[in-house]
Amino acid sequence: MTESFPLSLPAIEVKDLSFAWKSGQTILNGCSLSVPRGEFWMLLGTNGSGKSTLLRLIAGLLAPQAGSIDIHGGLGIVFQNPDYQLVMPTVGADVAFGLVAELLTISQVQQRVHEALTAVNLADLVRRPIYALSGGQKQRVAIAGAIARQIEVILFDEPTALLDPDAQIDLVARVRELVKIRGLTALWVTHRLEELDYCDGAFLLEHGKLVDRGNPDRIRQRLMREINAQE
């Protein structure tokens, strides 16, 4: 059974986080952010700003040198390249793979898989080989795997980077819908300003520090001014 937390708690809390590589290169320096429960937030910044490193720290894939990270709810991550996390030969088998540790009955597993694939509109492809899927479909299978495990918080590391424009918009719209319908919390790393149309709020990183947060339109305008100034 999923542990419950007070609704007033944010889903993700990062406080005074610092991280540097062994070479001495500082990536994050006193970074703090808070993602409200049940909302879809995006994390933006120029190349080298530290956004992907921050996401990996939140996911527990890296350890910070200082600061704290608190996740209130089960956590999953969807990578830029879904081939890195899809390990089974068919859609249904891959979604079921993450349920092995829960010691569910066969019927319980089948029900979880069906519900998860229905949520991402892939129920008809349960027996489809993974290799026969498009990039956008593979990303949705990865999301279904998190839903099947009843994950409450999902991190997305530039999940549309390898997709064509139509698939990009389809995926971000699908995630927004899942957040609102299922009460999920999502933190989505991106560099595409058009994706800001779908989020509840955004964070802006520069040189390892959070320099702005909140209204997506304000952050979009700030980034556009910076881009225009560099041209």
TACORCOR-V245710 format. One line per field, one symbol per residue. ss: DSSP state (~ for helix, > for strand, _ for the rest). psi: psi as a letter, one per 30 degrees, with the letter a starting at -180 (. if undefined). burial: b if it has 24 or more other ideal C-beta (glycine too) atoms within 12 Angstrom, else e. A space follows every 50 residues. Layout:
# TACORCOR-V245710
ss->???
psi->???
burial->???
This chain:
# TACORCOR-V245710
ss->___________>>>>>>>>>_____>>>>>>>>>>____>>>>>>_____ ~~~~~~~~~______>>>>>>___>>>>___~~~_____>~~~~~~~__~ ~~___~~~~~~~~~~~~~~___~~~___>~~~__~~~~~~~~~~~~~~__ __>>>>>_______~~~~~~~~~~~~~~~~~~__>>>>>___~~~~~~__ >>>>>>__>>>>>>_~~~~~~~~~~~~~~~_
psi->kkkklkffklekjkkhkkkklfffjkekjhkklkjkkgljlljlllkgfg eeeeeeeefgflklflalkkkilkklkklejffffjflfleeeeefeffe ffhlleeeeeeeeeeeeeeghgefgegkkefglleeeeeeeeeeeeeegh kfkkkjihfgeglleeeeeeeeeeeeeeeeefglkkjjklgjfffffflf llkkkkhgkkfllbkeeeeeeeeeeeeeff.
burial->eeeeeeeeebbbbbeebbbeeeeeeebbbbbbbbbbbbbbbbbbbeeebb bbbbbbbbbeeeebeebebebbbbbbbbbbebeebbebebbbbbbbbbbe eeeeeeeebeebbbebbebbebeebbebebeebebbbbbbbbbbbbbbbb bbbbbbbbbbbebeeebbebbbbbbbebbeebbbbbbbbbbbbebbebbb bbbbbbebbbbbbbebeebbebbeeeeeeee
